[in-house]
Amino acid sequence: MTLEPGRVLGPYRLIEKIGEGGMGVVWKAEDTSLERKVALKVLPESFAGDAQRRERFEREAKAIAALNHPNIVTIFGVREEAGHYFFTMELISGAPLKTLIRPGGMSFEEFLRIAVPVADAVGRAHENGITHGDLKPGNVVVGEDRVKLLDFGLARKERPRVSAAAASGDTTVTLTDSGRISGTLHYLSPEVIQGRQADHLSDIFSLGVTLYEMVTGLRPFRGESTAEVSAAILKDTPRSVREMRPEIPRQLERVITACLQKDPEQRLQSALDMRNELRALERVAVAGTPDRAPSIAVLPFADMSPDKDQDYFCDGIAEEIINSISRIEHLRVASRTSSFQFKDAALDSREIGDRLGVGRLLEGSVRKAGERLRISVQLVNVVDGLQLWSQQYDRDLRDVFVIQDEISASIVDALELRLSPRERRAIKQVATADVRAYDYYLRGRRAYYYQYGWKGVELALHMFSKAIEIDPNYAIAYAGIADCRSFLYMNAERSDENLEGAMAASDKALELDPDLAEAHNARGQVMFMCERYDEAQQALERAIELNPRLFDAQLAYARTYFASGRPEKAAQSYERAMELQPDDYQTHLLLGFVYSKLGRTADAQAVRRRGVRLVEERLEFDPNDVRALYLGANALVSLGEFERGLEWTCRALTIEPREPMLLYNAACIYCIAGRFDEAIEFLERAVRHGFSNRDWMRNDVDLDPLHDSPRFSALVESIG
């Protein structure tokens, strides 16, 4: 019997037809029993007598119902009434995405508002082994407060395509008819056009086509006929997104390009990877967009000194300016990690700005000769390369603090920022008036951050100690000493000298400046070292309250939560740290570790893949970065790339064979690889050379296979 408005199917009264597809007709209906509006998807009458079609229809409903995701349409039930088979679902109010894509593409803000939840929804489906099979703008509805992914009518359960090393899982049942090309032509992947079955990588290609269309207003593969469109998908490279929209960040172009690779194995491998990349873009502004918070990156200053031996001093001045202007609430400042990757890079300002997602760049140079100092700076507009402001300072060396204040103030004026009295005080804070003490402090900070490991920390400790010999009231230098002593106690030498020295230095830093965020961070590290986790959290919370952008405090906060057995809180803190420094590889890799502990396997793999890419970028800059090598190696073996992970581990061990954290991570890596005897040996070496974090060892999911080993139990108990 033909359906029409007013017809009643059980408790549902049909109101109007609102959609139609290959697997059903969608009606707006009233649920008279609950007095609410719903949508009914009704199997076409021509299919109702086909048991296979009915089974597939029911599977679609069950597949969607199992997903339970805020951006996937909710299914209420499946039933049959008067020979009509249908399922009921929530009625979505909004407009199909295809009606919102304008010539020239969507605004960047609107694009992200839609793309992030769609990628998240697709990722959830893939996580549950479900391929959508027909991703396109017509199957996305955009409401005022929510985006919804619809029409899993071509959905199928799949066995994920993974590397041989990581392959696992049960054989699953397809929902689409085997051997048929299903989907919408312009959005099909090359392999589906060639007759292969759709899988999660086909969905990623289709989603890439959708993103391309959202950004440019054009489909990437076009033609006058089915044959021409198919040929374009199989052979053509689409026109560059940034060729049509130069203001779009390069990072977004890279994501779309990665989705549209012809070879599935060369594509972005996970929708959750895509979601994470897009979320990172949410935290940056399109260069020059007026309705966004102003944004700036301070690049490393060039060393123009006669002997070219003042690199640490040049970097230190740039870092001080970053720290100063980062205290301005409504100014987004690229992190030191992000900005300093472009040190000595032969790129123009526009390309650097695009990569960092900022509208302005501060560039500078320093010439230090004897007691004289020349600092040249310029503020550049990324969009057109125009110089907004420039200044050259020829002063005595002792005036370096005044110069830094003047540069910060000039940035504020050039960007037309209005500061609160608190912000004005914050950007003028001077830690010491003695240039010699400042010089030693900069040397110490450089050693601590850029020569990771006990040798770098010992050098930093020496430099910070020299700084306080010259200026006994240098609070942040005392905080540096506390950080060094804490590191050495936990990772090199569990001595009373390090324990008492860390405690005394953090006490002195807080005594000298109770409102110094770095001092509270140092106290948090000391309490963590002493396994007094509640006190550590209190100190770190105060540090974050004083400076919400203090990355080290957020990272330590996450580490404290994990060591105290609260991985959910640890994940939240690592996520916040990742927002502060999205290009920091260690945050991604440590977060992946915590996600694994929580059983969030798909999220763990996605964030690890992103972390490995960041490690690769770091190793291009410094091939001997031991921490990057061992954290990256851990991620690689977790992703199933055992050979490469073990090779990175061996590289790191060749560089630093006695580094405790490296030895500990080598134990984790060999444990993941199933080489348990070697893992125990590395763990014993790590403890022998100073590793002493007993709670971390107990909670480390990588070491779970060792927990029944008497050697492991004895080793844990041996740590005092």
Helices and strands as residue ranges (DSSP letters): E 8-9, E 12-21, E 24-31, E 36-42, H 45-48, H 51-65, E 75-81, E 84-90, E 95-96, H 97-100, H 108-127, E 130-131, G 137-139, E 140-142, E 147-149, E 156-157, G 185-187, H 190-193, H 200-216, H 226-235, H 241-244, H 250-259, G 264-266, H 271-282, E 295-298, E 302-303, H 311-325, E 332-333, H 336-340, H 349-356, E 360-369, E 372-381, E 387-396, G 397-399, H 400-414, H 421-426, H 435-450, H 454-470, H 475-491, H 496-512, H 517-529, H 533-546, H 551-563, H 567-580, H 585-597, H 601-621, H 626-638, H 642-655, H 660-672, H 676-688, H 694-699, G 701-706, H 710-718
